[in-house]
Amino acid sequence: MPEFAWPWVIVLLPLPWLLRRWLRPAAPGQALHLPQPGLQLATVGGNAAHGIVPWLLALAWLCLLTAAARPQWIGPPQAQQRSGRAVMLAVDLSGSMRTPDMELAGQSISRFGAVEAIAGDFIDRRRGDEMGLVLFGSQAFLVTPLTYDLSAVRAQLQGAAVGLAGTETAIGDAIAVAVKRLSALPEQARVLVLLTDGVNNAGSISPREAARAAKAAGVRIYTIGIGATQMRVPGFFGSQLVNPSADLDADMLTTIAKETGGQFFRATDGNQLADAYRAVDALEPMPQHGPTLRPRHELFRWPLLAAIVLLLLVIVPRQFGRAPEQLA
């Protein structure tokens, strides 16, 4: 349905008539005094105030006022896609994330390469959530504050590099940084997805202390332990099988998740990592119905264009009508 955003502009409708009434043009005898006595100028009657021109000018003024009142077309109510949920991703960038023990689509890739591909898809699916990104190694850094611009979050993740935050693992500091940002929000649904491949060996806050702070702030933590359980590496007497995830503290990650109401996932390859993110999607579903909004489409361009056309119909004939007189 049509509607005007600034309907009060219509009070300016009689403005041209008031100006014409108050600012009358001076008569020729008052505007110009000739030295010869008895000589007077005759008033030349023009056709400017007669015919169709005044009507064109009045219609142009009405179109200008209509455009200034900002006509809008109000669309039907639409459900808002924002869920009100805040999700923070904390991704490990320690040196061990370079380990090429993950398999995705039949190819061997590094742990961080798998995270880039699969976590990026998780970010795209969370449309409607407010998301942020924490990267941690020896230290934890808030890279992307909570935002609805999911493309910015994904770009920051793809632009990260292993070792950027140091080669060690400060899990407790990463949780503390995320909880600080999430607890400042008024919403009750606050979620942290923590991904790591090691044990806490850096930072000033222990993971369990950070988990207790998260529980007190109402933040649920979903932990993902990444890394294969077997990997063939070359040795002096030929290749041998090793466990590249021997340092992963699965018990600590499980305790953090249970204490905060979340869940622990173990990802030994790309498929299990994708399953972990899909499980988080299922455990934190998007609401089907949210607050409604009515889209507004601006229509001021059309009356503005009509006013310009009407003014051209008045001005252009006058200009071409005066051309022969100037040549003569």
TINUNU-525506 format. One line per 2 residues: number of its first residue (from 1); their letters; for each residue x negated, y negated, z of C-alpha. Coordinates in pm, whole numbers, plus 50000, padded with zeros to 5 digits. Example, Ala and Ser with C-alpha at 12.3 -4.5 7.8 and 13.67 -1.06 7.14 Angstrom:
1	AS	48770,50450,50780  48633,50106,50714 .
END
This chain:
1	MP	50000,50000,50000  49874,49645,49924 .
3	EF	49774,49414,50206  49595,49081,50255 .
5	AW	49296,49067,50490  49316,48686,50531 .
7	PW	49681,48591,50470  49635,48255,50649 .
9	VI	49466,48120,50332  49815,48059,50190 .
11	VL	49839,47740,50404  49607,47577,50146 .
13	LP	49871,47614,49872  49994,47248,49883 .
15	LP	49638,47107,49898  49621,46989,49528 .
17	WL	49961,46818,49558  49853,46640,49880 .
19	LR	49528,46523,49722  49713,46395,49415 .
21	RW	49959,46210,49637  49703,46054,49872 .
23	LR	49428,45981,49619  49620,45806,49343 .
25	PA	49403,45670,49057  49365,45289,49049 .
27	AP	49557,45096,48785  49347,44952,48497 .
29	GQ	49401,44595,48621  49273,44683,48967 .
31	AL	48979,44884,48849  48845,44633,48595 .
33	HL	48864,44249,48599  48805,44073,48264 .
35	PQ	48666,43714,48245  48921,43603,47982 .
37	PG	49239,43475,48149  49562,43617,48028 .
39	LQ	49400,43926,47882  49534,44250,48023 .
41	LA	49464,44613,47951  49753,44825,47850 .
43	TV	49796,45155,48027  49727,45440,47792 .
45	GG	49958,45730,47860  49794,46064,47813 .
47	NA	49939,46409,47778  49716,46555,48051 .
49	AH	49993,46546,48306  50256,46679,48068 .
51	GI	50314,46999,47883  50170,47336,47982 .
53	VP	49842,47215,48136  49980,47141,48486 .
55	WL	50141,47482,48495  49816,47650,48397 .
57	LA	49629,47460,48667  49892,47548,48929 .
59	LA	49881,47913,48833  49498,47911,48844 .
61	WL	49508,47760,49196  49754,48026,49306 .
63	CL	49524,48299,49168  49226,48148,49351 .
65	LT	49417,48148,49678  49524,48506,49618 .
67	AA	49161,48610,49565  49050,48417,49876 .
69	AR	49313,48600,50084  49129,48927,50001 .
71	PQ	49400,49157,49867  49330,49521,49954 .
73	WI	49481,49853,49871  49516,50061,50190 .
75	GP	49482,50430,50119  49645,50720,50306 .
77	PQ	49499,50825,50643  49193,51050,50614 .
79	AQ	49030,51259,50884  48696,51119,50995 .
81	QR	48407,51356,50933  48205,51254,51239 .
83	SG	48227,51510,51516  48090,51306,51803 .
85	RA	47833,51578,51870  47464,51491,51908 .
87	VM	47212,51755,51792  46839,51713,51842 .
89	LA	46588,51934,51659  46252,51998,51826 .
91	VD	46001,52163,51589  45659,52300,51683 .
93	LS	45367,52161,51477  45084,52331,51665 .
95	GS	44797,52488,51472  44945,52839,51485 .
97	MR	45236,52725,51267  44996,52761,50972 .
99	TP	44997,53140,51015  45124,53294,50685 .
101	DM	45317,53581,50846  45670,53484,50737 .
103	EL	45848,53628,50437  46113,53435,50246 .
105	AG	46271,53545,49918  46009,53819,49884 .
107	QS	45715,53580,49920  45473,53532,50208 .
109	IS	45472,53177,50346  45355,53000,50659 .
111	RF	45575,52965,50964  45619,52594,50908 .
113	GA	45699,52654,50540  45988,52877,50646 .
115	VE	46107,52616,50896  46100,52343,50629 .
117	AI	46318,52546,50395  46568,52694,50641 .
119	AG	46594,52410,50893  46646,52170,50602 .
121	DF	46951,52370,50496  47075,52370,50857 .
123	ID	47049,51989,50862  47252,51959,50542 .
125	RR	47530,52178,50683  47569,51972,51001 .
127	RG	47744,51682,50825  47941,51489,51082 .
129	DE	47689,51545,51361  47453,51280,51487 .
131	MG	47105,51430,51454  46751,51347,51557 .
133	LV	46407,51505,51520  46129,51565,51775 .
135	LF	45794,51700,51653  45551,51837,51909 .
137	GS	45206,51987,51938  44967,51877,52209 .
139	QA	45210,51586,52254  45578,51535,52174 .
141	FL	45700,51250,51955  46048,51127,51868 .
143	VT	46019,51096,51489  46383,51027,51400 .
145	PL	46625,50879,51656  46980,51012,51662 .
147	TY	47146,50910,51339  47423,51012,51098 .
149	DL	47178,50974,50808  47092,51342,50772 .
151	SA	46884,51280,50460  46644,51073,50671 .
153	VR	46610,51356,50924  46535,51607,50649 .
155	AQ	46287,51373,50480  46095,51332,50807 .
157	LQ	46082,51709,50854  45958,51767,50500 .
159	GA	45698,51493,50539  45550,51646,50856 .
161	AV	45226,51844,50859  45095,52114,51090 .
163	GL	44851,51971,51342  44994,51620,51313 .
165	AG	45080,51615,51685  44781,51823,51796 .
167	TE	44692,52191,51786  44832,52295,52127 .
169	TA	45196,52338,52238  45375,52103,52480 .
171	IG	45719,52266,52502  45815,52098,52830 .
173	DA	45734,51750,52698  45938,51816,52382 .
175	IA	46243,51915,52589  46201,51608,52810 .
177	VA	46182,51369,52511  46496,51521,52356 .
179	VK	46692,51524,52683  46607,51159,52746 .
181	RL	46765,51063,52413  47065,51291,52443 .
183	SA	47153,51199,52802  47180,50830,52708 .
185	LP	47487,50904,52495  47841,50896,52635 .
187	EQ	47942,51212,52448  47957,51538,52642 .
189	AR	47858,51771,52355  47478,51744,52351 .
191	VL	47270,52013,52184  46897,52077,52148 .
193	VL	46760,52334,51902  46400,52412,52000 .
195	LT	46173,52609,51765  45826,52727,51868 .
197	DG	45581,53011,51806  45367,52995,52118 .
199	VN	45339,52936,52487  45339,52608,52676 .
201	NA	44970,52515,52714  44978,52135,52703 .
203	GS	45176,51839,52831  45260,51705,53175 .
205	IS	45602,51872,53228  45659,52245,53262 .
207	PR	45933,52399,53043  46135,52518,53342 .
209	EA	46134,52172,53503  46246,52024,53172 .
211	AR	46519,52291,53148  46652,52194,53490 .
213	AA	46666,51831,53380  46849,51937,53063 .
215	KA	47105,52132,53265  47166,51833,53491 .
217	AG	47218,51612,53183  47462,51857,53023 .
219	VR	47230,51945,52732  47257,52297,52590 .
221	IY	46929,52432,52454  46912,52693,52178 .
223	TI	46559,52833,52156  46410,53006,51851 .
225	GI	46088,53206,51876  45929,53231,51532 .
227	GA	45653,53465,51413  45613,53817,51279 .
229	TQ	45530,54110,51506  45292,54271,51256 .
231	MR	45043,54124,51014  44762,54285,50818 .
233	VP	44437,54092,50839  44098,54172,50685 .
235	GF	43827,54292,50925  43470,54414,50924 .
237	FG	43578,54776,50884  43868,54699,50648 .
239	SQ	44213,54553,50707  44398,54619,51026 .
241	LV	44741,54546,51177  44766,54281,51446 .
243	NP	45048,54112,51634  45029,53743,51537 .
245	SA	45299,53655,51792  45123,53794,52095 .
247	DL	45114,53446,52254  45488,53385,52214 .
249	DA	45647,53344,52559  45987,53498,52482 .
251	DM	46078,53532,52850  46031,53161,52909 .
253	LT	46238,53070,52602  46514,53309,52712 .
255	TI	46522,53157,53061  46545,52803,52920 .
257	AK	46838,52898,52696  47032,53086,52965 .
259	ET	46982,52818,53228  47124,52546,53003 .
261	GG	47409,52747,52853  47240,52811,52520 .
263	QF	47098,53123,52358  46757,53261,52255 .
265	FR	46690,53388,51901  46391,53584,51774 .
267	AT	46292,53522,51411  46024,53750,51268 .
269	DG	46093,53659,50904  46281,53407,50695 .
271	NQ	46607,53603,50700  46615,53622,51079 .
273	LA	46534,53252,51101  46826,53175,50871 .
275	DA	47048,53402,51084  46943,53209,51395 .
277	YR	47046,52875,51246  47374,53025,51121 .
279	AV	47440,53152,51475  47389,52801,51612 .
281	DA	47638,52678,51352  47891,52933,51476 .
283	LE	47830,52857,51843  47859,52481,51786 .
285	PM	48140,52461,51527  48247,52139,51364 .
287	PQ	48591,52017,51481  48863,52058,51220 .
289	HG	49048,51740,51312  48888,51413,51409 .
291	PT	48996,51050,51430  49159,50924,51110 .
293	LR	49056,50629,50897  49240,50450,50616 .
295	PR	49013,50359,50321  49035,50001,50195 .
297	HE	48971,49904,49832  48908,49537,49758 .
299	LF	49125,49388,49479  49012,49021,49488 .
301	RW	48825,49055,49157  49145,49067,48951 .
303	PL	49309,48743,49069  48967,48574,49056 .
305	LA	48925,48683,48694  49276,48558,48612 .
307	AI	49196,48216,48766  48879,48188,48553 .
309	VL	49072,48273,48235  49340,48014,48314 .
311	LL	49080,47742,48378  48910,47825,48049 .
313	LV	49245,47786,47871  49260,47431,48008 .
315	IV	48896,47327,47962  48801,47478,47625 .
317	PR	49074,47308,47410  48989,46971,47563 .
319	QF	48620,47006,47483  48683,47102,47122 .
321	GR	48947,46827,47089  48694,46559,47182 .
323	AP	48427,46676,46938  48571,46495,46629 .
325	EQ	48608,46167,46823  48241,46179,46930 .
327	LA	48128,46243,46569  48334,45952,46442 .
END
